[in-house]
Amino acid sequence: MQELLTIVLATSNHGKLAELRALLADLPVQLRSAAEVLGEQPNIVEDGATFEDNALIKARAIASATRTLALADDSGLEVDALGGRPGVRSARFAHERATDAENNAALLRELAEVEEGARSARFRCVLALVNPWQDSDVHIATGSCEGSIARAPRGSGGFGYDPLFLVDGQGGKAMAELSEVEKNQVSHRGRAVQALREILVELINAQLDEAERVAG
């Protein structure tokens, strides 16, 4: 498939990068990481109060640095019994440089005394697509996935909190027990990408129209 649109992904998370590439594999889009384009991953301070704030901070920074369309994902876990935490601090729940295992362990400690019926949670994802040539040209897409928190990790797939997140409607399976195809169909990121597809198709069609104009 000929790639008609290049987008730089504002993430250093290899799991997110792999999922986004898989979710957009059927479109003529080349997804490149910021590290591939710039030689290193820029240090971006994610100090926004919401997922949308942080997604925009990252997308605008990478669009400015690469002068290419930039796509940022900011996502995380919201646990009702914790008042929505860890939320925007999902990757840093245990401490600033926490591993997935450390964050999972910290979450289980916080929920140790919470009974089964009160362990509801959701994964939430916000995608921000920014045009470097026009800062006001911003597109936001969101997705969420409802579930609950298990008492111990399950499965070997995915990343982040996937081993602890029991997905509603999946027969009691944790996100980490789903296949890649199953996860992409129900995940917060999959749903956010689905919401963004219409915008991407419009951009691809604009590229085709411009190519035809130049050739004609």
Secondary structure by P-SEA (a helix, b strand, c coil): ccccbbbbbccccaaaaaaaaaaaccccbbbbccccccccccccccccccaaaaaaaaaaaaaaacccbbbbbbbbbbbccccccccccccccccccccaaaaaaaaaaaacccccccbbbbbbbbbbbbccccccbbbbbbcbbbbbbccccccccccccccccccccccccccccccaaaaaaccaaaaaaaaaaaaaaaaaaaaaaaaaaaac
